[in-house]
Amino acid sequence: MKDKPQKAKPCPICGKPAIAEVRPFCSARCADIDLNRWLSGNYVIAGQPATDPDDFDEEEG
């Protein structure tokens, strides 16, 4: 049985067709825009706040 070729999903930044080299983006520029949004805190993952590593006692390991 042959698998059907999947349609390329559009770039999540600009909507152009994605290319394999930088999938799911259409260009390195859009990939960099996405990375910048993560690093600057524009994107967040819902859930409980992460535990601060400074809250651990050194003896707990």
C-alpha positions in Angstrom: 0.0 0.0 0.0 1.4 3.4 -0.9 1.1 6.3 1.5 -0.5 9.4 0.2 1.9 12.3 0.0 1.0 14.7 2.8 0.3 18.3 1.9 2.9 20.7 3.1 1.6 22.7 6.0 2.1 26.5 5.7 4.8 28.3 7.6 3.4 29.3 11.0 5.0 32.7 10.7 4.0 33.9 7.2 1.8 31.3 5.7 4.0 30.4 2.7 4.6 26.7 1.9 7.2 25.1 4.2 10.5 23.7 2.8 12.2 20.6 4.1 15.5 22.3 5.1 13.8 24.5 7.7 10.5 22.7 8.3 8.0 23.7 9.5 9.1 27.1 8.3 9.5 28.5 4.8 12.9 30.1 5.4 15.7 30.6 7.9 14.3 34.1 8.5 10.9 32.7 9.7 12.7 30.1 11.9 14.7 32.9 13.5 11.6 35.0 14.1 10.0 32.0 15.8 13.1 31.4 17.9 13.2 35.1 18.9 9.6 34.9 20.0 10.3 31.9 22.3 13.5 33.5 23.7 11.8 36.9 24.4 8.9 35.2 26.2 6.2 36.0 23.6 5.3 32.2 23.5 4.5 30.3 26.7 3.4 26.8 27.5 0.4 26.7 29.8 0.9 24.8 33.1 2.2 25.1 36.6 5.2 27.4 37.0 8.5 25.6 36.9 10.3 25.1 40.2 13.1 27.5 40.7 16.4 25.6 41.0 17.5 28.1 43.7 14.7 26.7 46.0 16.4 23.3 46.3 18.6 22.6 49.3 22.1 21.3 48.4 21.6 18.3 50.6 18.5 17.2 48.7 20.6 16.6 45.6 
